[in-house]
Amino acid sequence: MQSTATGVNLAGNRTPRFEGWNLAPLAGMPQIGLRFVGRLNAIADTWRDSTGILGNVLRDDSDKIIKSAANYRAANLDSGKP
């Protein structure tokens, strides 16, 4: 779980945001491109926050996750499902 948490956090940290230096691809279409920069940055920020939360859960509560999965599997086997 520790390595998964690290991978999730890396994915969040590497999420691109549009800043002043990387708006060059949108320079040819300022009316359309600049309209969506705020939206894309909001999505990137939400993704980064979500990966931070998931990474913390995986790192801090991995024992609970493993126990919950074992309980779910045991209940599923008791019900006759594979």
Contacts in CASP RR format, 6 or more apart in sequence:
PFRMAT RR
TARGET T0000
AUTHOR 0000-0000-0000
METHOD contacts of the structure
MODEL  1
MQSTATGVNLAGNRTPRFEGWNLAPLAGMPQIGLRFVGRLNAIADTWRDS
TGILGNVLRDDSDKIIKSAANYRAANLDSGKP
1 58 0 8 1.000
1 59 0 8 1.000
1 62 0 8 1.000
1 65 0 8 1.000
1 66 0 8 1.000
2 58 0 8 1.000
2 59 0 8 1.000
2 62 0 8 1.000
4 55 0 8 1.000
4 58 0 8 1.000
5 54 0 8 1.000
5 55 0 8 1.000
5 56 0 8 1.000
5 58 0 8 1.000
5 59 0 8 1.000
5 62 0 8 1.000
8 51 0 8 1.000
8 52 0 8 1.000
8 54 0 8 1.000
8 55 0 8 1.000
8 58 0 8 1.000
9 51 0 8 1.000
9 52 0 8 1.000
9 55 0 8 1.000
11 51 0 8 1.000
12 47 0 8 1.000
12 48 0 8 1.000
12 51 0 8 1.000
12 52 0 8 1.000
13 48 0 8 1.000
13 51 0 8 1.000
15 44 0 8 1.000
15 47 0 8 1.000
15 48 0 8 1.000
15 51 0 8 1.000
16 22 0 8 1.000
16 44 0 8 1.000
17 40 0 8 1.000
17 41 0 8 1.000
17 44 0 8 1.000
17 45 0 8 1.000
18 26 0 8 1.000
18 37 0 8 1.000
18 38 0 8 1.000
18 40 0 8 1.000
18 41 0 8 1.000
23 34 0 8 1.000
23 37 0 8 1.000
26 33 0 8 1.000
26 34 0 8 1.000
26 37 0 8 1.000
57 65 0 8 1.000
58 65 0 8 1.000
76 82 0 8 1.000
END
